[in-house]
Each structure stands twice: as structure tokens, then as C-alpha cells.
Amino acid sequence: MLTERQILILKSIVILFTKYGHPVGSKTLLDETDIDASSATVRNEMVRLEEMGYLQKTHSSSGRVPSKKGYRFYVDYLLHPTTVDHDKVETIQKAFDNPFFQIDEIVVKSAEVLSNLTSYTAISLGPEIKESKLTGFRLVPLNERRVMAILVTDKGHIEEQIFTVPKGFDLNNLEKIVALFNDQLIGHSLVEVFKMLQEDVPLLIHKYMRTAEGMMELINGLFMKAVRERMHIGGKMNMLDYSDNMDIHQFKSIYSFMEGNQDLASLLGQQKQDIEVRIGNELNIEFLANFSLISATYDVEELGTGTIAILGPTNMPYSKMIGLMDVFRNELSKKIIDHHHSMDDY
């Protein structure tokens, strides 16, 4: 159980360290705060907080820095989100002023804007599309071997992919596949469509042609890509800005991790609160032990729920970042809802 003085000292050290990035000593505490105690008393309290695991001492300084446990206590019990100033709110709003033709374009933009605002790595997942229904499917020949596949959902999502057809495939069969897909799959949810592609559709296709195996694998990949949650990353290289103590192996591990969308989706997981903070070992990934993740959900009416997140060092200014994330998620939600309604008007 921490005393009021210990809580004040811990809170002050977290704020000063995230502000200046230097270990905090008793003199700095007394100069920068209104703590009413002698220098000796403050030093003794800092020793007690270190013994309890809330602070840790660095080798190069007599000052203290917060431990993961100290950050956790601060975030859970002491943090008050900073109010975002009007100019920054306007910056966010203006960033979304550009005309967008697809919801996915807004999601991509949100990762870029959030990474620029925070100087951290930003992750943006679009609204869930697992209940989206297939409304259109096309296969467009580009040349003798190249075909573009296009699918459209009722949620305004468009997926397209160019691939090479198997040798010996008769491009005249493309019209048969498109006709079969439109007859059997249009109006079904993407989850239902993917299931039908595994079970019913191959049997029907083989009734018409004998060279469809390679095509089915390619088309399956397209639909699987559409079923997955939409994820985009902004500011991957921002990691370099706070990697002073990171060796090359750790950096390679982190960058490889950032390239894997499925791994990132697993990192975000299922949120129980609108805004959540996971610190260090709570991410359950060894090479992210000195990082923190702040994630926030945003609701988009019938389209579902999306997620935005920032991945940065454990000494990030949590109150400032949480205040910003709350404003950002609301602005992103409004933009996507407005776009969706404008598409309904056409």
C-alpha cells in the first residue's frame, strides 16, 4: 500500500521522465514539483519505491526511472488524459478532408496521420467485414496469362488482385466461372462464400472444365484476403527514433514482426475497454519488452468496429497519447460514417 507521498513521488517521476527522458533525482523532484519534504526524505521514499518494484536505478545516474510496474500503477490509478488542443483537433479533421472513394482508403490514411502525430508506429484496422455480403465478382483478362479478379461487398469494400493463370487454362472459361460465381455466391456473406468455395463450388466448376484447380487456389486466396480484417501500418521506421538500446537482432525481429499482419492482429487481440494500454511483458513478446501498445476501438454503426493503435517506448507520455487516441478514434469514426452515408445517397 503506497502512502500519499509515495504516490505523489511516483507520479512526478513518471511525468518528468516521460517529458525529459532523463533519470529523475531528488533535486529535480523538489525543483520541478510542489512536494513538501526534505531532500533526504524524498531520497528515502525513492529507495522504498525501488524496493517495492515501482522504480529502478540506472547505472549511469543516481536518479530513478519508472519500472514496468510503476508505469502500470500510473496508468491504472494516477493518469488523467490530457485535453487535446483545438489546433491538433483541426489538424486531424483536415487530414480527413480529402475525398475518399473507399472506406479502406480512410483506414490507410488514419495509420499515416496517427504515426505523424505521435512519431510512433501506428496500426489501423478497418471495421469488421466478416458479415459483409458479396455483391459483385469479375475476372478481367489483361493478356494471355494475366487476369485481374475483382470483388465488391455491400459495405463498400473492393478487393482486387492480379494473378497469372495456370498454363493450358482456357481464358474462355473465365466467363463460365464468373457466371457460376454470380449465380451461386452473390448475396451471401464473405464467410459463407469462403465456406462454399471449399465445399460446393469446386464440384460445380469441375462439371464445366477440367483445368480449374490452379484457378481455384488463386481465387480462394483473394477471398481469404477479403475476409481478414483490414490492417494498415504507418511509421514503421519510427522505431529507429527510440532504438538507442536496441541491438540489430532485436530490431530485425521487430521489423519482421511488423511485416506480418496476422501477428499484428494477434497482438491487438480482443479489447474489453474502449482504450487499453499494454506495457512491456504484457505484450507477451520478448523483443517488445521495452515497448508499450495503446489501442482504441471505434464504432462505425452497422459496419462494425475498427481498431487503431500506437506502438512506442515504455516511456511514452501516456496521458497525452491517451487523450489524443480518444479524439482520433472519434474523428475517424465520424469520417467513415459520413463516407458510408454519402455512398448510400448515390
C-alpha positions in Angstrom: 0.0 0.0 0.0 1.5 3.3 -1.1 1.4 6.4 1.0 0.1 9.7 -0.4 3.7 11.0 -0.5 4.9 7.9 -2.3 2.1 8.1 -4.9 3.0 11.8 -5.5 6.7 11.0 -5.9 5.9 8.1 -8.3 3.5 10.1 -10.4 6.0 13.0 -10.6 8.9 10.7 -11.7 6.8 9.2 -14.4 5.7 12.6 -15.7 9.2 14.0 -15.6 10.9 11.0 -17.1 8.4 10.8 -20.0 8.8 14.5 -20.5 12.6 14.8 -20.4 13.9 11.3 -20.9 16.5 11.5 -18.1 16.6 9.7 -14.8 15.0 11.7 -12.0 16.8 12.6 -8.8 15.6 14.2 -5.6 16.8 17.6 -6.5 14.9 17.6 -9.8 11.8 16.4 -8.0 12.0 19.3 -5.5 12.8 21.9 -8.2 10.1 20.8 -10.6 7.2 19.8 -8.3 5.4 21.1 -5.1 6.4 18.1 -3.0 6.7 19.3 0.6 9.5 17.3 2.0 13.3 17.5 2.6 15.8 16.1 0.0 16.7 13.3 2.4 13.1 12.3 2.9 12.5 12.2 -0.9 15.6 10.1 -1.4 14.4 7.6 1.3 11.0 7.4 -0.3 12.6 6.8 -3.7 14.6 3.9 -2.2 11.4 2.4 -0.7 9.6 2.7 -4.1 12.6 1.0 -5.7 12.4 -1.8 -3.1 8.7 -2.3 -3.9 9.5 -2.5 -7.6 7.9 0.7 -8.8 11.2 2.4 -9.6 14.6 1.3 -10.8 18.0 2.8 -10.7 20.1 3.2 -13.8 23.9 2.5 -13.9 24.8 5.9 -15.2 22.9 8.1 -12.8 21.9 8.4 -9.2 18.4 9.2 -10.4 15.5 6.8 -10.8 13.3 5.8 -13.7 9.9 4.1 -13.6 9.7 0.3 -13.8 7.1 -1.6 -15.8 5.2 -2.0 -12.5 5.5 1.8 -11.9 4.1 2.6 -15.3 1.3 0.1 -14.8 0.3 1.7 -11.5 0.4 5.2 -13.0 -1.8 4.2 -16.0 -4.3 2.3 -13.9 -4.7 4.7 -11.0 -3.0 8.1 -11.5 -3.4 9.0 -15.1 -5.7 11.8 -16.3 -5.9 12.1 -20.2 -4.6 15.4 -21.4 -7.1 17.6 -23.2 -6.2 17.8 -26.9 -5.8 21.4 -28.0 -8.1 22.8 -30.7 -5.3 23.2 -33.3 -4.5 19.5 -33.1 -8.1 18.5 -33.5 -8.3 20.7 -36.6 -5.2 19.0 -37.9 -6.9 15.6 -37.6 -10.0 16.9 -39.2 -8.2 18.5 -42.1 -6.2 15.3 -42.7 -9.5 13.5 -43.4 -10.9 16.3 -45.6 -9.6 14.8 -48.8 -12.2 12.9 -50.9 -12.1 9.2 -50.4 -13.7 6.6 -52.7 -13.4 3.6 -50.5 -13.5 3.0 -46.7 -10.2 1.3 -46.9 -8.6 4.5 -48.2 -9.7 6.2 -45.0 -8.2 3.4 -42.9 -4.9 3.7 -44.7 -4.9 7.4 -44.2 -5.6 7.1 -40.5 -2.4 5.0 -39.9 -0.4 7.6 -41.7 -1.9 10.5 -39.8 -1.6 8.9 -36.4 2.0 7.9 -36.9 2.8 11.5 -38.0 1.0 13.0 -34.9 2.7 10.7 -32.4 6.1 9.8 -34.1 5.3 6.2 -33.2 4.4 3.2 -35.3 0.6 3.3 -35.9 -1.6 0.4 -36.7 -5.1 0.8 -38.1 -7.7 -1.9 -38.6 -10.8 -1.1 -40.6 -14.4 -2.0 -39.5 -15.0 -5.7 -39.3 -16.2 -7.0 -42.7 -16.9 -10.6 -41.7 -20.6 -10.1 -42.2 -20.2 -8.2 -45.5 -22.1 -9.7 -48.4 -20.7 -10.3 -51.8 -22.4 -8.0 -54.3 -20.1 -8.3 -57.3 -17.4 -10.6 -58.8 -15.4 -10.1 -62.0 -12.5 -11.7 -63.8 -10.9 -9.4 -66.3 -8.3 -10.8 -68.8 -5.3 -8.5 -69.1 -3.3 -10.6 -71.6 -2.9 -14.3 -72.4 -1.8 -15.3 -68.9 -2.7 -12.4 -66.6 -6.1 -11.9 -65.1 -7.5 -9.3 -62.6 -10.0 -10.6 -60.1 -12.3 -8.0 -58.5 -14.9 -8.5 -55.8 -17.2 -5.9 -54.2 -19.2 -6.1 -50.9 -22.3 -4.3 -49.7 -20.1 -2.5 -47.2 -18.3 -0.5 -49.9 -15.2 -2.7 -49.8 -13.5 -3.5 -53.1 -10.8 -6.2 -53.3 -8.7 -6.7 -56.5 -5.7 -8.8 -57.3 -3.8 -9.6 -60.5 -2.5 -13.1 -60.9 -1.2 -15.5 -63.6 -3.5 -18.3 -64.7 -2.1 -21.9 -64.9 -0.6 -23.0 -68.2 -3.1 -24.5 -70.5 -6.0 -22.7 -68.9 -8.6 -21.6 -71.5 -9.4 -17.9 -70.9 -12.9 -18.6 -72.4 -13.6 -20.4 -69.2 -13.4 -17.1 -67.3 -16.9 -16.2 -68.3 -18.2 -19.5 -67.1 -16.5 -19.0 -63.7 -17.9 -15.5 -63.4 -21.4 -16.7 -64.3 -21.2 -19.5 -61.8 -19.9 -17.3 -59.0 -22.6 -14.7 -59.6 -25.3 -17.3 -59.7 -24.1 -19.2 -56.6 -22.3 -16.6 -54.4 -23.8 -13.2 -54.8 -25.8 -12.1 -51.7 -24.0 -14.5 -49.3 -21.7 -13.2 -46.6 -18.0 -13.5 -47.2 -17.7 -16.1 -44.5 -20.4 -18.1 -46.3 -18.7 -17.6 -49.7 -15.4 -18.8 -48.4 -17.0 -21.9 -47.0 -18.8 -22.6 -50.3 -15.5 -22.2 -52.2 -14.1 -25.0 -50.1 -17.1 -27.4 -50.4 -19.7 -26.8 -53.1 -18.2 -24.5 -55.8 -15.3 -26.8 -56.9 -17.6 -29.6 -57.6 -19.8 -27.3 -59.8 -16.8 -25.9 -61.6 -15.4 -29.3 -62.4 -18.7 -30.1 -64.2 -17.8 -27.5 -66.8 -14.0 -27.6 -67.0 -11.0 -29.8 -66.1 -8.3 -27.2 -65.6 -9.7 -25.1 -62.8 -7.5 -26.4 -59.9 -4.9 -23.6 -60.1 -7.5 -21.0 -60.6 -9.5 -22.1 -57.5 -6.4 -21.7 -55.4 -5.8 -18.2 -56.6 -9.4 -17.2 -56.2 -9.5 -18.7 -52.7 -6.5 -16.5 -51.8 -8.4 -13.5 -53.0 -11.5 -14.2 -50.9 -9.4 -15.2 -47.8 -7.7 -11.8 -48.1 -11.1 -10.1 -48.2 -12.4 -12.0 -45.2 -9.4 -10.9 -43.0 -9.7 -7.7 -41.1 -8.2 -4.8 -42.9 -4.9 -3.7 -41.4 -2.5 -0.9 -42.3 0.7 0.3 -40.7 2.1 3.8 -40.6 5.6 4.9 -39.5 7.4 1.5 -39.3 10.7 3.3 -39.4 9.7 5.5 -36.5 11.1 2.6 -34.4 14.6 3.9 -35.2 13.9 7.1 -33.3 13.7 5.2 -29.9 16.0 2.3 -30.5 19.2 3.6 -28.8 19.4 0.5 -26.6 18.2 -1.9 -29.3 20.7 -4.4 -30.9 20.5 -5.3 -34.5 18.9 -8.7 -33.8 16.1 -7.1 -31.8 15.5 -4.5 -34.5 15.3 -7.2 -37.2 12.9 -9.2 -35.0 10.6 -6.2 -34.5 10.7 -5.2 -38.2 9.9 -8.7 -39.3 7.1 -8.8 -36.9 5.7 -5.5 -38.3 5.6 -7.1 -41.7 3.3 -9.9 -40.6 -0.3 -8.7 -40.5 -1.6 -11.9 -38.8 0.9 -11.5 -36.0 -0.1 -7.9 -35.5 -3.8 -8.8 -35.4 -3.0 -11.3 -32.7 -1.0 -8.6 -30.8 -4.1 -6.4 -30.8 -6.4 -9.2 -29.7 -9.9 -8.7 -28.3 -10.4 -5.4 -26.3 -12.5 -5.2 -23.3 -12.4 -1.4 -23.0 -12.6 1.4 -25.5 -8.9 2.3 -24.8 -6.4 -0.1 -23.4 -2.7 0.1 -22.5 -0.4 -2.9 -22.5 3.1 -2.4 -21.2 6.3 -4.4 -21.7 5.9 -8.0 -20.8 2.1 -7.7 -21.0 2.6 -7.9 -24.8 3.9 -11.4 -24.3 6.6 -10.9 -26.9 10.2 -11.0 -25.7 11.6 -8.4 -28.2 8.8 -5.9 -27.3 9.7 -5.9 -23.6 10.6 -2.2 -23.8 7.6 -1.2 -25.8 4.0 -0.2 -24.9 0.9 -0.5 -27.0 -2.1 1.8 -26.7 -5.1 0.6 -28.6 -8.5 2.1 -29.1 -11.7 0.9 -30.7 -14.1 2.9 -32.9 -17.6 2.1 -33.8 -19.0 2.6 -37.3 -22.7 1.8 -37.0 -23.7 -1.2 -39.0 -20.2 -1.6 -40.5 -18.9 -2.9 -37.2 -15.9 -2.0 -35.0 -12.4 -1.0 -36.0 -9.2 -0.5 -34.0 -6.3 2.0 -34.0 -3.1 1.5 -32.0 0.3 3.0 -31.4 3.4 1.1 -30.6 6.1 3.1 -28.9 8.6 3.0 -26.0 7.5 2.4 -22.4 8.4 6.0 -21.5 5.8 7.5 -23.9 3.7 10.3 -22.4 0.7 8.2 -21.6 -1.7 10.9 -20.6 -1.0 12.9 -23.8 -1.2 9.8 -26.0 -4.5 8.5 -24.5 -6.1 11.9 -24.8 -5.0 12.0 -28.5 -6.2 8.5 -29.2 -9.7 9.2 -27.8 -10.1 12.3 -30.0 -8.6 10.5 -33.0 -10.9 7.4 -32.8 -14.0 9.6 -32.6 -12.9 11.7 -35.6 -12.1 8.5 -37.6 -15.5 7.0 -36.7 -17.3 10.2 -37.9 -15.4 10.3 -41.1 -16.2 6.7 -42.0 -19.8 7.0 -41.1 -20.1 10.2 -43.2 -18.5 8.5 -46.1 -20.8 5.4 -45.8 -23.9 7.6 -45.7 -22.7 9.6 -48.7 -22.3 6.3 -50.7 -25.9 5.4 -49.7 -27.1 8.6 -51.3 -25.9 7.6 -54.8 
